[in-house]
């Protein structure tokens, strides 16, 4: 198992930015000739999070080891992983192209879309769905857990802070003109419709939300929209709210249904059991 903390200059964001990478193999003990291209999950954090968030909140080393899966942890900086055209800080482009190309060049990662997963939780769940649809040539699988599909709420937002302390001004800085945001490619429905009409392959889509989560109605609506378009997907609800008690097992279930190159079950050399 190897954990890398990487600092890179991003042309998309025009500054240095950090990300973490977890690999189920350690180059120190695995000759390059024996390391096969790894399937990869780009896992996006939620609002107020960072590339370090899931290192302590989810058991990513075990997920990586059991699934023989590389995990890349970018930072979205409360920007919902979309492009800011005014400032030309292109978070979507960074996620959908730049960091994928960069990590494929420095780590032994598969370059096939069918081996590449984009996943996220809350704000990151929105980012995974939005960018998975926009960059369908890059990502073959989309996993959105408790996704913040808040398009309908943006137009009715106000200058009074909402329950997580953000205002209409914040949403305007992130999404632009809120009067037309539902008509832009910030809206996953717009992207799904465009992708469907293009005739291109639609990524495998899985998303889930807790029945007691305030975001559940938006998830139900998006599932209904995909059904109307005839886009196959899996949407699940189960008891739970917006917390790690729901996120962790949900991510495990989402990965369990994918054709990953899982290794034969063997003891993790970093686990110790007192017999």
C-alpha positions in Angstrom: 0.0 0.0 0.0 1.3 3.4 -0.9 0.1 6.9 -0.1 1.4 9.8 -2.2 0.9 13.5 -1.4 1.4 15.4 -4.6 1.7 19.1 -5.4 1.4 20.1 -9.1 1.0 23.3 -11.1 -2.5 23.3 -12.7 -2.8 25.0 -16.1 -6.6 24.8 -15.6 -6.5 26.6 -12.2 -3.4 28.7 -12.9 -1.7 27.9 -9.6 -0.3 25.0 -7.6 -2.8 22.6 -6.2 -2.4 19.4 -4.1 -4.0 16.0 -4.3 -3.5 12.6 -2.6 -3.2 9.2 -4.3 -3.6 5.8 -2.7 -2.2 2.8 -4.6 -2.7 -0.9 -3.6 0.9 -1.7 -4.6 4.1 -0.2 -3.3 6.7 0.5 -6.0 9.4 0.0 -3.4 8.5 -3.7 -3.3 7.0 -4.3 -6.8 9.3 -4.1 -9.8 7.8 -1.9 -12.6 7.5 -5.0 -14.9 5.2 -6.6 -12.4 2.8 -3.6 -11.9 -0.1 -3.9 -14.2 -2.2 -0.8 -15.1 -4.6 -0.2 -12.3 -8.3 0.6 -12.4 -8.8 4.0 -10.8 -11.4 5.9 -8.8 -11.2 9.7 -8.6 -13.0 10.4 -5.3 -14.4 13.9 -4.7 -14.9 15.4 -1.2 -17.9 17.4 0.0 -18.4 21.1 0.9 -15.8 22.4 3.4 -13.6 19.3 2.7 -10.2 18.9 1.0 -8.1 16.2 -0.5 -7.3 15.0 3.0 -10.9 14.6 4.1 -11.5 10.9 3.3 -8.1 9.8 4.6 -9.6 9.7 8.1 -13.3 9.5 7.5 -13.4 6.5 5.2 -11.3 3.3 5.3 -9.7 4.0 1.9 -6.6 1.8 2.4 -8.9 -1.2 2.9 -11.1 -0.2 -0.1 -8.0 0.2 -2.3 -6.5 -3.1 -1.1 -9.6 -5.3 -1.4 -10.5 -3.9 -4.8 -7.0 -3.6 -6.2 -8.0 -0.1 -7.0 -6.0 3.2 -7.2 -7.8 6.1 -5.5 -7.1 9.7 -6.4 -8.3 12.4 -4.0 -8.4 15.9 -5.7 -9.4 19.2 -4.0 -12.5 21.0 -5.1 -12.3 24.0 -2.7 -16.1 24.5 -2.2 -16.4 25.2 -6.0 -18.7 22.2 -6.9 -16.1 21.0 -9.4 -17.3 23.3 -12.2 -15.7 25.9 -14.4 -15.6 29.6 -13.5 -15.6 31.2 -16.9 -15.1 34.7 -15.5 -11.9 34.0 -13.6 -10.9 31.2 -16.0 -10.4 28.8 -13.0 -11.6 25.6 -14.7 -12.3 23.1 -12.0 -14.3 20.9 -14.3 -11.5 20.8 -16.9 -9.0 20.2 -14.2 -11.0 17.2 -13.0 -12.2 15.8 -16.3 -8.9 16.1 -18.2 -5.8 17.6 -16.5 -5.5 15.5 -13.3 -6.5 12.4 -15.1 -3.7 12.9 -17.7 -1.2 13.9 -15.0 -1.9 10.9 -12.8 -1.9 8.5 -15.7 1.6 9.8 -16.6 3.1 9.4 -13.2 1.3 6.3 -11.8 0.7 2.9 -13.4 -3.0 3.6 -14.2 -5.2 2.2 -17.0 -6.0 4.7 -19.7 -9.3 3.1 -20.6 -12.5 4.8 -19.7 -14.1 1.6 -18.6 -11.3 1.3 -16.0 -11.9 4.8 -14.7 -14.4 5.7 -12.0 -15.5 9.2 -10.9 -17.1 9.1 -7.5 -18.1 11.7 -4.9 -20.0 12.4 -1.8 -22.4 15.4 -1.3 -20.9 18.3 -3.2 -18.5 15.7 -4.6 -21.5 13.6 -5.6 -22.8 16.4 -7.7 -19.3 16.9 -9.1 -19.0 13.2 -10.0 -22.4 13.1 -11.8 -21.9 16.5 -13.6 -18.3 15.8 -14.7 -18.9 12.1 -15.4 -21.6 13.1 -17.9 -19.6 16.0 -19.3 -16.4 13.9 -19.7 -18.0 10.6 -20.7 -15.0 9.8 -22.8 -12.8 9.9 -19.7 -15.0 8.1 -17.1 -16.8 4.9 -17.7 -18.4 4.7 -14.2 -20.2 7.4 -12.1 -20.8 7.0 -8.4 -22.8 9.8 -6.6 -23.4 9.3 -2.9 -25.9 11.7 -1.3 -25.3 14.0 -4.3 -26.0 17.8 -3.8 -28.2 18.1 -6.9 -29.4 21.5 -5.9 -30.1 23.1 -9.3 -33.8 23.8 -8.4 -32.8 25.4 -5.1 -30.4 27.9 -6.6 -33.0 30.1 -8.2 -34.8 30.5 -4.9 -31.7 31.1 -2.7 -31.5 34.4 -0.8 -29.0 36.6 0.8 -29.8 35.1 4.2 -27.4 32.2 5.0 -29.0 28.8 4.5 -28.6 25.9 6.9 -24.9 25.4 6.0 -24.2 29.1 6.1 -24.0 30.0 2.4 -25.8 32.8 0.6 -27.1 33.6 -2.8 -23.9 35.5 -3.4 -21.9 32.4 -2.9 -24.0 30.4 -5.3 -23.6 33.3 -7.9 -19.9 33.2 -7.6 -19.8 29.5 -8.1 -22.6 28.9 -10.7 -22.9 32.4 -12.4 -26.3 33.8 -13.3 -28.8 31.8 -11.2 -31.7 32.8 -13.5 -30.3 30.7 -16.3 -28.2 28.1 -14.4 -30.7 25.3 -15.0 -30.1 25.8 -18.8 -26.3 25.5 -18.6 -24.0 22.5 -18.4 -23.8 23.0 -14.7 -27.1 21.2 -14.7 -26.6 17.4 -14.9 -30.0 17.1 -16.7 -28.8 19.3 -19.5 -25.7 17.1 -19.9 -27.6 13.9 -19.7 -30.0 15.0 -22.4 -27.1 16.2 -24.6 -25.2 13.0 -24.1 -28.3 10.9 -24.9 -29.0 12.8 -28.1 -25.3 12.6 -29.2 -25.5 8.8 -29.5 -22.3 8.4 -27.4 -21.9 5.8 -24.8 -23.4 6.9 -21.5 -21.3 6.0 -18.4 -22.5 3.4 -16.0 -24.4 5.5 -13.4 -25.0 4.6 -9.7 -26.2 7.0 -7.1 -27.8 6.7 -3.7 -29.3 8.9 -0.9 -30.5 8.3 2.6 -34.2 8.4 3.2 -33.7 11.0 5.9 -31.3 13.2 3.9 -32.6 16.7 2.9 -31.2 15.9 -0.6 -33.3 12.9 -1.2 -36.0 14.6 -3.2 -33.5 16.0 -5.6 -32.1 12.5 -6.1 -35.5 11.0 -6.7 -36.2 13.8 -9.3 -33.0 13.1 -11.2 -33.6 9.4 -11.2 -37.1 10.1 -12.7 -35.5 12.4 -15.3 -33.0 9.7 -16.4 -35.9 7.2 -16.6 -37.8 9.5 -18.9 -34.7 9.8 -21.1 -34.3 6.1 -21.2 -30.8 6.2 -19.6 -30.1 3.1 -17.6 -28.9 3.8 -14.1 -29.2 2.4 -10.5 -30.6 4.6 -7.8 -30.9 3.3 -4.3 -32.4 4.7 -1.1 -31.9 3.2 2.3 -32.3 4.4 5.9 -29.8 7.1 6.7 -28.9 10.7 6.7 -26.1 12.9 5.5 -23.1 11.4 7.4 -20.3 8.9 7.2 -22.5 6.1 8.6 -24.4 6.2 5.3 -21.5 7.2 3.0 -19.0 4.4 3.9 -21.2 1.3 3.3 -22.8 2.9 0.3 -19.4 3.4 -1.4 -18.6 -0.2 -0.6 -21.8 -1.4 -2.2 -21.3 0.8 -5.2 -17.9 -0.6 -5.9 -19.0 -4.2 -5.3 -21.1 -4.2 -8.4 -18.3 -3.1 -10.7 -16.0 -5.5 -12.6 -12.8 -4.6 -10.7 -9.6 -6.7 -10.9 -9.9 -7.9 -7.3 -7.0 -10.0 -6.1 -7.5 -13.4 -4.4 -8.3 -12.9 -0.7 -5.2 -12.8 1.3 -4.1 -11.2 4.5 -3.2 -7.5 4.2 0.5 -7.4 5.3 -0.2 -4.2 7.3 -3.0 -5.8 9.3 -2.2 -7.6 12.6 -4.5 -10.0 14.4 -3.6 -11.0 18.0 -4.3 -14.8 18.2 
